[in-house]
Amino acid sequence: MTKFAKLGLEKSLLSVLDDIGFDTPFPIQERAIPVLLEGNDVIGQAHTGTGKTAAYSLPMLQLVTPKAGIQGVIMAPTRELAIQITGEIKRFAKNIGIKTATIYGGQGMGIQFDALRKKPEILVATPGRLIDHLKRGTIKFNNIKHVVLDEADVMLDMGFVDDIEFILDLTPEEKTVSLWSATMPPEIMRLAETNMISPKRILVDADDLSGAGIDQSFLIIKDKEKMKFLFDFLDGNIGQCIVFCSTKMRTRTVARELYKARESVVTIEGDMSQHKREDSMQRFRKSKADILVATDVASRGIDIPAVALVVNYDIPNQDMVYFHRIGRTARAGAKGRAITLVSYSSVAEWEAIKKQTKVKMTDLNEKLGIKISIPDPLKRRSMPRQNFRQFRKPMKQFTRRRQPSRDQYEKRTNKTEYVKRHNFNQKRRW
């Protein structure tokens, strides 16, 4: 394979890559970097974990001019991904004097104003907060030359298409646009047609749903048995683990049970403050915690090489999310495992996911000898109809006593004479 030195990168960047230990580029980097250095628009598609961040950030770092204002903007769907991209770019820009700022919702505006006063050349942002700054006038796009849409399919799924169009309309006409994603739905192609000029399509492992390098297995059990088996799988794991849950409440419940068992665990879910989310991710990234319990917030773009096991505690709501979840392991050519716990009520959804995979999965029910006993609602034993008359107590025969007319008349005419209160005063009493 071609070395980084043959891709057209400058010596200052090559020296940084040597220090980091980057020697041989991934296929997406080998094909995209020369095209972007020539100023062409790019539609890049590659399997998650194959180095897309370096593919678009290295050419941008080489082409921007120091101390000339914001010239490059990178849009990402989530805060965690934006922070991760910024960290990667700062590593690459160590010796070239290019500054990067991160703009995302949930962080105080004052912190971001301070970062913008330092006049960064590259901006990494989530669409919503970026629009807030554009409307305030704290960010101007007069000098923008490079625009990157990372994880574009996720941004479209999250409803950011109008925000992206609004942001792109504010950028100069002469610019380089690159769009990156693991999948390419039709909406992305329509976005590319209206905002890109003759883009070069670089498809590496297009629609790769095999999960190469990942040992995938599944276990069909009752929902109440999941926690027991989760502990069993964690006991045999060497390395870090991510446990994906379908809801915020489920995430809290699983994390609480793991914490009670004295496991080193952190969580990430939507209702957490930004400070807590960053703290959890930082602790997990620095291996201060062994287990991360998360919703699908952490299923895209999070690159932590030490993750050896991914456990799907719940089936994801969308089929494609499964492949993004398991992509958190086996990063950059490493090996990893993915185990899915399927409850009886989710068997149909799991079968739909299995049909899209291209590798054989390990059936843990067969391997562990665990029988599946799903009750069939059509074959439920009906209760025999009981004759409630035999349990009914006989009613008592109530007879109405007939009163003579004379007695009734006397009852109406004889008025009761009440004793007046003054009869009980002390004078009359004695």
C-alpha positions in Angstrom: 0.0 0.0 0.0 1.0 3.6 -0.6 2.7 5.4 2.3 1.5 8.8 3.6 4.6 10.4 2.1 3.3 9.6 -1.4 -0.1 11.2 -1.0 1.1 14.8 -1.3 1.1 15.8 2.3 3.7 18.3 3.6 6.6 17.4 5.8 5.2 19.1 8.9 2.1 16.8 8.7 4.2 13.8 7.9 6.4 14.3 10.9 3.3 14.5 13.2 2.0 11.3 11.6 5.3 9.6 12.3 5.2 10.7 15.9 1.7 9.3 16.3 2.7 6.1 14.6 0.6 6.5 11.4 2.7 4.8 8.7 0.3 3.1 6.2 -2.9 4.8 5.2 -6.3 3.1 5.2 -7.9 2.6 1.8 -10.3 5.6 2.3 -7.4 7.8 3.2 -5.3 6.6 0.3 -8.0 7.5 -2.2 -9.5 10.6 -0.6 -6.5 12.7 0.5 -5.0 13.3 -3.0 -8.5 14.2 -4.4 -9.2 16.7 -1.6 -5.7 18.3 -2.0 -6.6 19.0 -5.6 -9.7 20.9 -4.5 -12.4 18.4 -5.6 -15.7 17.8 -3.9 -15.9 14.3 -2.4 -18.6 11.8 -1.4 -16.9 9.3 0.9 -18.3 6.1 2.1 -16.5 3.6 4.2 -17.1 1.2 7.0 -17.0 2.8 10.5 -13.6 2.8 12.1 -11.5 3.0 8.9 -10.0 6.5 9.4 -12.5 8.9 7.8 -11.5 11.7 10.2 -7.9 11.7 9.0 -9.0 11.5 5.4 -10.7 14.9 5.4 -8.8 16.7 8.2 -5.3 16.2 6.9 -5.9 17.9 3.5 -7.8 20.7 5.3 -4.9 21.3 7.7 -2.5 21.6 4.8 -4.7 24.0 2.8 -5.9 26.5 5.4 -3.8 29.6 6.1 -2.8 30.4 9.7 -4.3 33.5 11.2 -6.7 34.1 8.4 -10.0 33.6 10.2 -12.3 30.6 10.0 -11.7 28.8 6.8 -12.9 25.3 7.5 -16.1 24.0 9.1 -16.9 20.4 10.1 -20.5 19.5 11.0 -21.2 16.5 13.2 -24.5 15.1 14.5 -23.6 14.7 18.2 -21.6 16.5 20.8 -19.5 13.5 21.6 -18.5 13.1 17.9 -17.7 16.8 17.6 -15.4 16.6 20.7 -13.7 13.5 19.3 -13.1 15.1 15.9 -11.6 18.1 17.6 -9.2 16.0 19.6 -8.0 14.2 16.4 -7.4 17.4 14.5 -5.5 18.9 17.4 -3.2 15.9 17.4 -2.5 16.3 13.6 -2.0 20.1 14.0 0.5 19.9 16.8 3.4 21.4 14.7 1.7 23.6 12.2 0.0 26.3 14.3 -3.6 25.7 13.2 -6.2 26.3 15.9 -9.5 24.4 16.2 -12.7 25.3 18.2 -15.7 23.1 19.1 -19.2 24.5 19.1 -22.1 22.4 20.3 -25.3 22.6 22.3 -25.3 22.1 26.0 -22.1 24.0 26.6 -22.2 27.6 27.9 -22.0 30.3 25.3 -19.3 32.1 27.3 -16.9 29.2 26.9 -17.5 29.2 23.2 -17.1 33.0 22.9 -13.7 32.7 24.6 -12.7 29.9 22.1 -13.8 32.1 19.1 -11.8 35.1 20.4 -8.7 33.0 19.9 -9.5 33.2 16.1 -9.4 29.5 15.1 -9.0 28.5 11.5 -11.1 25.3 11.8 -14.5 25.0 13.4 -16.1 21.7 14.5 -19.8 22.1 15.3 -23.3 20.6 15.7 -25.8 22.3 13.3 -28.2 23.7 15.9 -25.6 25.6 18.0 -23.7 26.7 14.8 -26.9 28.4 13.6 -27.2 30.2 17.0 -23.8 31.7 16.5 -24.4 32.6 12.9 -27.6 34.5 13.9 -25.8 36.3 16.7 -23.0 37.3 14.3 -20.3 35.7 16.5 -19.3 33.5 13.6 -18.9 34.7 10.0 -18.4 32.5 6.9 -16.8 35.1 4.7 -13.5 33.1 4.4 -14.9 29.6 4.4 -13.1 27.4 1.9 -13.7 23.9 3.2 -17.0 22.3 4.4 -17.3 18.8 5.8 -20.5 16.9 6.7 -19.5 13.9 8.9 -22.0 11.1 9.5 -24.3 12.8 7.1 -26.9 10.1 7.2 -27.3 10.5 11.0 -27.8 14.2 10.7 -30.5 13.7 8.1 -32.2 11.1 10.4 -32.1 13.5 13.3 -33.9 16.1 11.2 -31.0 18.4 10.5 -31.5 18.6 6.7 -33.0 22.2 6.8 -30.3 23.4 9.2 -27.6 22.0 6.9 -29.2 23.7 3.9 -29.4 27.0 5.8 -25.7 26.8 6.8 -24.5 25.8 3.3 -26.4 28.8 1.8 -24.3 31.2 4.0 -21.0 29.8 2.7 -19.2 31.2 -0.4 -19.8 29.6 -3.7 -16.2 28.7 -4.2 -15.4 26.1 -1.6 -14.6 22.4 -1.3 -17.4 20.2 0.1 -16.9 16.7 1.3 -19.7 14.4 2.6 -18.9 11.3 4.7 -21.1 8.5 5.8 -21.2 4.7 6.4 -24.4 4.5 4.4 -25.8 6.4 1.4 -29.6 6.8 1.5 -31.3 8.7 -1.4 -31.6 11.9 0.8 -27.9 12.3 0.9 -27.5 12.0 -2.8 -30.2 14.7 -3.3 -28.2 16.9 -0.8 -25.1 16.3 -2.8 -26.7 17.2 -6.1 -27.8 20.7 -4.9 -24.6 21.6 -2.9 -21.7 19.9 -4.6 -20.0 20.4 -8.0 -19.1 17.1 -9.8 -18.2 15.3 -6.6 -15.8 12.3 -6.8 -17.4 9.2 -5.3 -15.0 7.2 -3.1 -16.8 4.1 -2.0 -14.8 1.7 0.1 -16.7 -1.3 1.4 -19.9 0.3 0.3 -22.9 -1.0 2.3 -20.6 -3.3 4.2 -22.9 -4.8 6.8 -20.8 -7.8 7.6 -19.0 -6.4 10.5 -15.6 -7.7 9.5 -13.4 -8.8 12.4 -16.4 -9.0 14.8 -17.4 -12.3 16.3 -21.2 -11.9 16.4 -23.5 -14.0 18.5 -27.0 -13.9 20.0 -29.1 -15.4 22.8 -32.9 -15.5 22.9 -34.1 -15.4 26.6 -36.7 -14.0 28.8 -36.3 -10.3 29.4 -36.0 -10.8 33.2 -33.0 -13.2 32.6 -30.9 -10.6 30.7 -29.1 -9.2 33.7 -27.9 -12.6 34.8 -26.4 -13.4 31.4 -24.9 -9.9 31.1 -22.8 -10.6 34.3 -21.7 -13.9 32.8 -20.5 -12.3 29.6 -18.7 -9.5 31.4 -16.9 -12.0 33.7 -15.2 -13.6 30.6 -14.4 -10.3 28.8 -10.8 -9.0 28.6 -10.9 -5.3 27.8 -13.6 -2.6 27.9 -17.2 -3.1 27.1 -20.1 -1.0 25.8 -23.7 -2.1 26.8 -26.4 -0.5 24.6 -29.9 -0.1 25.9 -33.0 1.1 24.0 -34.3 3.7 26.5 -32.9 6.2 29.1 -34.7 4.4 32.0 -33.3 1.0 30.9 -29.8 2.5 30.8 -30.1 3.8 34.4 -31.5 0.4 35.6 -28.7 -1.6 34.0 -26.0 0.8 35.2 -27.4 0.7 38.8 -27.3 -3.1 38.9 -23.7 -3.1 37.6 -22.8 -0.5 40.2 -24.3 -2.6 43.0 -22.1 -5.5 41.8 -19.1 -3.2 42.2 -18.4 -3.0 38.5 -16.5 0.1 37.2 -19.3 1.6 35.1 -20.2 5.0 33.6 -23.3 6.0 31.6 -24.3 8.2 28.7 -28.0 9.1 28.0 -30.0 12.0 26.7 -31.1 13.5 30.0 -27.6 13.9 31.4 -26.0 17.3 31.5 -23.3 18.0 29.0 -20.7 18.1 31.8 -21.7 14.7 33.1 -21.7 13.2 29.5 -18.2 14.6 28.8 -17.0 13.3 32.2 -18.3 9.8 31.5 -16.8 9.7 28.0 -13.5 11.0 29.3 -13.3 8.4 32.1 -14.2 5.6 29.7 -11.7 6.9 27.0 -8.9 7.0 29.6 -9.8 3.4 30.8 -10.8 4.7 34.3 -14.0 2.8 33.8 -14.4 -0.7 32.2 -18.1 -0.6 31.2 -20.1 2.1 29.4 -23.9 1.8 29.5 -25.4 4.0 26.9 -28.3 4.7 24.6 -27.7 5.0 20.8 -26.1 8.4 21.5 -22.8 6.5 21.6 -23.5 4.2 18.6 -22.0 6.5 16.0 -18.5 7.9 15.5 -17.1 7.1 18.9 -13.6 5.7 18.5 -12.2 3.9 21.5 -9.7 1.2 20.4 -9.8 -0.7 23.8 -13.4 -1.8 23.4 -13.3 -5.6 23.1 -17.0 -6.4 23.6 -20.3 -4.8 22.7 -23.5 -6.1 24.3 -26.9 -5.2 22.8 -29.0 -5.4 25.9 -32.0 -4.4 23.8 -32.7 -4.7 20.1 -32.2 -1.3 18.4 -35.3 0.5 17.0 -33.7 0.7 13.5 -32.0 -2.1 11.7 -29.0 0.0 10.6 -28.3 1.1 14.2 -27.3 -2.5 15.0 -24.3 -2.3 12.6 -23.3 1.1 14.0 -23.4 -0.3 17.5 -21.2 -3.3 16.9 -18.8 -1.0 14.9 -17.6 0.4 18.3 -15.5 -2.7 18.6 -12.9 -4.1 16.2 -11.6 -0.6 15.4 -8.8 -0.1 12.9 -8.4 -3.7 12.0 -8.6 -5.1 15.5 -10.8 -8.0 16.7 -13.8 -7.8 18.8 -17.1 -9.5 20.0 -20.7 -8.4 19.8 -23.4 -10.3 21.8 -27.1 -9.5 21.4 -29.6 -10.4 24.1 -33.0 -11.0 22.4 -36.1 -11.0 24.5 -39.1 -13.1 23.4 -41.0 -10.1 22.3 -38.2 -8.9 20.0 -37.6 -12.1 18.0 -39.3 -10.8 14.9 -37.2 -7.6 14.8 -34.0 -9.7 15.4 -34.8 -11.9 12.4 -35.0 -8.8 10.2 -31.6 -7.7 11.3 -30.1 -11.2 10.8 -31.2 -11.2 7.2 -29.1 -8.2 6.4 -25.8 -9.6 7.8 -23.3 -11.4 5.6 -21.6 -13.5 8.2 -22.8 -16.4 10.2 -23.7 -15.6 13.8 -23.2 -17.9 16.7 -26.4 -19.2 18.2 -25.8 -19.2 21.9 -29.0 -21.0 22.7 -27.7 -24.0 20.8 -24.2 -23.6 22.1 -25.2 -23.3 25.8 -28.2 -25.7 25.6 -30.8 -23.0 26.5 -34.2 -23.9 25.2 -36.6 -21.3 23.8 -40.1 -21.5 25.1 -42.1 -18.7 23.6 -45.8 -18.9 24.6 -48.1 -18.9 21.6 -51.0 -16.5 22.3 -53.1 -18.6 19.8 -52.6 -21.7 21.8 -53.2 -20.5 25.3 -55.3 -23.0 27.3 -58.7 -21.5 27.8 -60.2 -21.7 31.3 -63.3 -23.9 31.5 -66.5 -22.0 31.9 -67.8 -22.3 35.4 -71.4 -22.5 36.4 -71.7 -19.7 38.8 -75.1 -20.8 39.9 -73.7 -23.6 42.0 -71.7 -21.1 44.0 -74.6 -18.7 44.4 -76.0 -18.6 47.9 -79.8 -19.0 48.2 -81.5 -15.7 48.8 -83.3 -15.3 52.1 -87.0 -15.0 51.9 -87.9 -11.7 53.3 -91.5 -11.2 54.2 -93.0 -7.8 54.7 -95.0 -7.6 57.9 -98.3 -6.1 57.3 -99.3 -3.4 59.8 -102.9 -2.8 60.7 -104.3 0.4 59.4 -105.2 1.6 62.9 -101.5 1.3 64.0 -100.4 3.2 61.0 -102.9 6.0 61.7 -101.8 6.2 65.4 -98.1 6.4 64.3 -98.9 9.4 62.1 -101.0 11.2 64.7 -99.0 10.6 67.8 -96.3 13.2 67.8 -93.2 12.8 69.8 -92.8 15.5 72.5 -89.2 16.5 72.8 -87.9 17.6 76.2 -87.0 21.3 76.1 -83.6 22.4 77.2 -84.8 24.7 80.1 -86.2 21.7 81.9 -82.6 20.8 82.7 -81.5 24.1 84.3 -80.3 24.0 87.8 -83.5 25.6 89.2 -85.9 23.0 87.9 -83.4 20.2 88.3 -83.5 20.4 92.1 
